[in-house]
Amino acid sequence: MPHFIQQVAFPPLYMEDLLKDPVFYWLVWGIFTVSGVIIGWSLRAAYPEQELKRYLDRTEQERNTLARLYTHIKHQHDLREADFKRASLEASSLRNRLENLELEKQEKELADQNAYLRANQAEEYASQLLQKTGVLELQARHLQEKNNQLNLEISRQKQELEAWNRIYRDFQQMQGRLMEFEKKGMQLESERNTLRQQLEAAQIQIENLQLSLVQQRHEAEQIVQPEKGTSAKGDRAGGPAAPELTDDLKIINGITPFAEQQLFALGILTYEQISRWDDEAIIAFARALQISPGKIYQEDWVGQARHLLRGSRIG
């Protein structure tokens, strides 16, 4: 077989050759990569802000990977174009050679009958060339189809790359807005802390003023009222007259120093008096302390007083 026929002999395309084709491999890899990125970006709203930054870096890497993949596909496309042109040139060369062989065949038949065997061989070679030409034409059509598919894939990759660029720009704008919101939030937080400190200071001053006012009122009542009248008032407030010794009412959870001074002014000096409170007494003292009766029930002042009273008796 002549040397030029061996050069143009192309093996038929099988599925194994298609799987080994780097263009097909990178095309499938790019499709799965883009699908994974699209699914990941569709779920990005469910993640926290710190993970969004990591996804931004990952998106940048994937965008670079898509760019490299596009370059690689473009290079493969150029190689396929070159192969197609080379196959076309070889096919035309083979046609020219076939015509030359036919002319030589006619000249040899007229010139010498002894060249009959060579003519038969030339015919065989011509038939083989025709078959290989058909194979080349089939391969050329396959290459043309692959070229069209690659062009479609390149256009799709360009569209996806433009879409990712738009998403990236939108994300940068959102990140800038988020930074502005964080700055405003920090300013509002500092202002709220300042107002909270001022409010706490004002509450402390109000409690101190109320405490001093109650103390002054209590001292004035002790000076004006006789001792018997004070005892009778203690009986009406919630029990018998207050003893000389007083308990630390602040131990009961919910009774502040200001509330303790108000209770002292109302004649409630011991745990025993609080332990005997009934519903009417709780409502009356809550009204006198300007608090809700539910607060006394919820904090269980009566139960705490009974517990402290039992502890003091055991001790």
C-alpha positions in Angstrom: 0.0 0.0 0.0 1.5 3.4 -0.9 2.7 5.7 1.9 0.3 8.5 1.3 -2.7 6.0 1.6 -1.3 4.9 5.0 -1.2 8.5 6.2 -4.8 9.3 5.4 -6.2 6.0 6.9 -8.4 7.1 9.9 -9.8 4.6 12.3 -13.6 4.7 12.9 -14.9 6.6 15.9 -16.0 4.5 18.9 -17.5 5.3 22.3 -14.1 4.6 23.9 -12.4 7.2 21.7 -15.2 9.7 22.5 -14.7 9.1 26.3 -10.9 9.6 25.9 -11.5 12.8 23.9 -10.2 15.7 26.2 -12.7 18.2 24.7 -15.6 15.9 25.7 -14.1 15.3 29.1 -13.6 19.0 29.9 -17.0 19.8 28.5 -18.7 17.3 30.8 -16.6 18.6 33.7 -17.5 22.2 33.0 -21.2 21.3 32.8 -21.2 19.6 36.2 -19.0 22.4 37.7 -21.4 25.1 36.5 -24.4 23.1 37.7 -22.8 22.8 41.2 -22.1 26.5 41.3 -25.6 27.4 40.3 -27.1 25.2 43.0 -24.7 26.6 45.6 -25.6 30.2 44.7 -29.3 29.4 44.8 -28.7 28.3 48.5 -26.5 31.2 49.4 -29.4 33.2 51.1 -29.7 30.5 53.8 -26.1 31.0 55.0 -24.8 33.5 57.4 -22.8 36.5 56.4 -19.4 35.1 57.2 -20.1 32.1 54.9 -21.1 34.5 52.2 -17.6 35.9 52.2 -16.1 32.5 51.8 -18.6 31.8 49.0 -17.5 35.0 47.3 -13.9 33.7 47.3 -15.0 30.4 46.0 -17.1 32.1 43.3 -14.0 34.0 42.2 -12.0 30.8 41.9 -14.8 29.1 40.0 -15.0 32.1 37.7 -11.3 31.8 37.0 -11.8 28.1 36.4 -14.5 28.8 33.9 -12.3 31.3 32.1 -9.5 28.7 31.9 -12.0 26.1 30.7 -13.2 28.6 28.0 -9.6 29.1 26.9 -9.0 25.4 26.8 -12.2 24.7 24.8 -11.2 27.6 22.4 -7.8 26.0 21.9 -9.4 22.6 21.2 -11.8 24.2 18.8 -8.9 25.8 16.9 -7.1 22.4 16.8 -10.3 20.8 15.4 -10.5 23.5 12.8 -7.0 22.9 11.8 -7.6 19.1 11.6 -10.7 19.8 9.5 -8.8 22.0 7.1 -6.0 19.5 6.9 -8.4 16.6 6.2 -10.1 18.7 3.4 -6.7 19.4 1.8 -5.8 15.7 2.0 -9.2 14.8 0.5 -8.7 17.2 -2.4 -5.1 15.9 -2.9 -6.5 12.4 -2.9 -9.0 13.3 -5.6 -6.3 14.9 -7.7 -4.1 11.8 -7.3 -7.1 9.6 -8.3 -7.6 11.5 -11.5 -3.9 11.3 -12.2 -4.0 7.5 -11.7 -7.0 7.2 -14.0 -5.1 9.1 -16.7 -2.0 7.0 -16.2 -4.2 3.9 -16.4 -5.6 5.0 -19.8 -2.1 5.9 -21.1 -0.7 2.6 -19.9 -3.6 0.6 -21.6 -2.9 2.3 -24.9 0.8 2.2 -24.6 1.5 -1.4 -23.4 -0.7 -4.4 -22.9 1.9 -5.7 -20.5 0.8 -3.0 -18.0 -2.5 -4.8 -17.5 -1.6 -6.1 -14.1 -0.4 -2.7 -13.0 -3.7 -1.2 -14.2 -5.6 -3.7 -12.1 -3.6 -2.8 -9.1 -4.2 0.9 -9.9 -7.9 0.1 -10.0 -7.7 -1.6 -6.6 -5.8 1.3 -5.2 -8.4 3.7 -6.7 -11.3 1.8 -5.1 -9.5 1.9 -1.8 -8.9 5.6 -2.2 -12.6 6.0 -2.9 -13.5 4.1 0.3 -11.0 6.1 2.3 -12.3 9.3 0.7 -15.8 8.4 1.9 -14.4 7.7 5.4 -12.7 11.1 5.3 -15.9 12.7 4.3 -17.7 11.1 7.2 -15.0 12.2 9.5 -15.2 15.7 8.1 -19.0 15.7 8.7 -18.4 14.5 12.3 -15.8 17.2 12.8 -18.2 19.8 11.4 -20.9 18.6 13.8 -18.4 18.8 16.7 -17.4 22.2 15.6 -21.0 23.4 15.7 -21.5 21.9 19.1 -18.3 23.6 20.4 -19.6 26.9 19.0 -22.9 26.5 20.8 -21.0 25.5 24.0 -18.8 28.5 23.7 -21.7 30.9 23.2 -23.5 29.3 26.2 -20.3 29.6 28.3 -20.1 33.3 27.4 -23.6 33.9 28.4 -23.1 32.1 31.8 -19.9 34.1 32.3 -21.7 37.3 31.7 -24.5 36.2 34.1 -21.8 35.4 36.8 -20.3 38.8 36.3 -23.6 40.4 36.8 -24.2 38.4 40.0 -20.7 39.3 41.2 -21.3 43.0 40.7 -24.7 42.8 42.4 -23.1 41.0 45.3 -20.4 43.6 45.6 -23.1 46.3 45.8 -25.0 44.3 48.5 -21.8 43.9 50.4 -21.2 47.7 50.3 -24.7 48.4 51.6 -24.2 45.8 54.3 -21.1 47.6 55.5 -23.0 50.9 55.6 -25.8 49.2 57.6 -23.2 47.8 60.0 -21.6 51.2 60.5 -25.0 52.8 61.2 -25.9 49.9 63.5 -22.6 50.5 65.5 -23.5 54.2 65.8 -27.0 53.4 66.9 -25.7 50.8 69.4 -23.2 53.4 70.9 -26.1 55.9 71.2 -28.3 53.4 72.8 -25.6 52.4 75.3 -25.2 56.1 76.1 -28.9 56.6 76.6 -29.1 53.4 78.7 -26.3 54.7 81.0 -28.0 58.1 81.3 -31.4 56.3 82.1 -29.7 54.1 84.8 -28.1 57.1 86.3 -31.4 59.0 86.4 -33.2 55.9 87.9 -30.6 55.8 90.6 -31.0 59.4 91.4 -34.8 59.0 91.4 -34.6 56.1 93.8 -32.2 58.0 96.1 -34.5 61.0 96.1 -37.5 58.7 96.8 -35.6 57.0 99.6 -34.6 60.2 101.2 -38.2 61.5 100.9 -39.6 58.4 102.6 -37.0 58.6 105.4 -37.9 62.2 106.0 -41.6 61.4 106.0 -41.0 58.6 108.4 -39.0 60.7 110.7 -41.7 63.4 110.6 -44.4 60.9 111.4 -42.4 59.6 114.4 -41.9 63.1 115.7 -45.6 64.1 115.2 -47.5 60.9 116.1 -47.4 59.4 119.6 -46.1 56.0 120.2 -49.5 54.4 120.7 -50.8 55.7 117.5 -47.8 54.1 115.7 -48.7 50.8 117.3 -52.3 51.0 116.2 -51.2 51.8 112.7 -49.0 48.7 112.6 -52.0 46.6 113.7 -54.1 48.0 110.8 -51.3 47.5 108.2 -51.1 43.8 108.5 -50.7 42.4 112.0 -49.9 43.4 115.6 -47.7 46.3 116.6 -44.2 46.2 115.2 -41.6 44.9 117.6 -38.6 46.9 118.5 -36.3 44.7 116.4 -36.7 44.8 112.6 -35.7 42.2 110.0 -33.8 42.8 106.8 -36.6 42.8 104.4 -34.3 43.1 101.4 -33.4 39.4 101.7 -36.8 38.7 100.2 -36.4 38.5 96.4 -38.2 41.5 94.9 -38.0 43.9 97.8 -35.6 46.8 96.9 -34.1 49.2 99.5 -36.7 51.7 98.4 -39.6 49.2 98.9 -38.1 48.3 102.3 -38.2 51.9 103.4 -41.8 52.2 102.2 -42.8 49.0 104.2 -41.1 50.4 107.3 -43.1 53.6 106.8 -46.2 51.5 106.6 -45.3 49.6 109.8 -44.2 46.3 108.2 -40.9 45.6 110.0 -40.6 41.8 110.3 -41.0 38.6 108.3 -43.8 37.5 110.6 -46.0 40.4 109.5 -45.5 39.6 105.8 -46.0 35.9 106.4 -49.6 36.6 107.7 -50.7 38.6 104.6 -53.8 37.4 102.9 -55.2 38.4 99.5 -56.7 41.7 100.7 -53.5 42.6 102.5 -51.4 41.8 99.4 -53.7 44.0 97.2 -53.7 46.9 99.8 -49.9 46.9 100.2 -49.3 46.5 96.5 -51.5 49.6 96.0 -49.5 51.5 98.7 -46.2 50.5 97.1 -47.5 51.4 93.7 -46.7 48.0 92.2 -48.8 45.2 90.7 -50.2 42.5 93.1 -49.1 40.0 90.5 -45.5 40.9 91.3 -45.9 39.9 94.9 -47.7 36.7 94.0 -45.1 35.9 91.3 -42.1 36.5 93.6 -43.9 34.8 96.5 -43.1 37.4 99.2 -45.3 35.6 101.7 -43.7 32.2 101.0 -40.2 33.7 101.3 -41.1 35.4 104.6 -42.5 32.1 106.0 -39.3 30.3 105.0 -37.1 33.0 106.5 -39.3 33.0 109.7 -38.9 29.2 110.1 -35.1 29.5 109.6 -34.8 32.2 112.2 -36.8 30.2 114.7 -34.7 27.0 114.1 -31.5 29.1 114.5 
